[in-house]
Structure formats: structure tokens, C-alpha cells
Amino acid sequence: MSEEQQVTEKEKGTVIKAKEGDMVQVKKGAQAGKKGKVVVARENSVIIEVGINPNTGEPVKTVVNHKNYKIV
């Protein structure tokens, strides 16, 4: 690799993306601090299941950008 390519890769800041089935913890937003299981992985975000609604029994899901979570 040339030096120019190495510099641009460092500037981009590679983000490790979670896959379906991974457990993640949200770092920012309304769900900050919550842990959840990745249900769907997209190009720019993931959909995670963070719990179960006690009234309806349906799963509570939220969309999180790859920059706003860490894999646990």
C-alpha cells in the first residue's frame, strides 16, 4: 500500500460492525446503556431487540448506528 492509501484509511476510522446474533451495548441516544441482541444488520445501522413489552408481550426493538454501540 502507498502512504497515501494508509493515511486515508486512518482518517476514515474503521468501525467494527456487529453481525446478526451479536450482543451489543448502546453508547448514545435514548436507549444509552441498554444491552440487546442484533436482529438485523444493515449497511449503516443495526436493529436490536432490547426487551419485551410487559403489556403486549411483543419485543421492543430499536435502530442504532454502527458508531453508537459496542459489541459485548
PEWO-V405831 format. One record per run of one state. SS is the DSSP state (H for helix, E for strand, - for the rest). FROM is the first residue (numbers start at 1). LEN is the number of residues. If there is no record, write none. Layout:
ss & from & len
SS & FROM & LEN
SS & FROM & LEN
This chain:
ss & from & len
- & 1 & 2
H & 3 & 10
- & 13 & 10
E & 23 & 4
- & 27 & 8
E & 35 & 7
- & 42 & 3
E & 45 & 8
- & 53 & 6
E & 59 & 7
H & 66 & 3
E & 69 & 3
- & 72 & 1
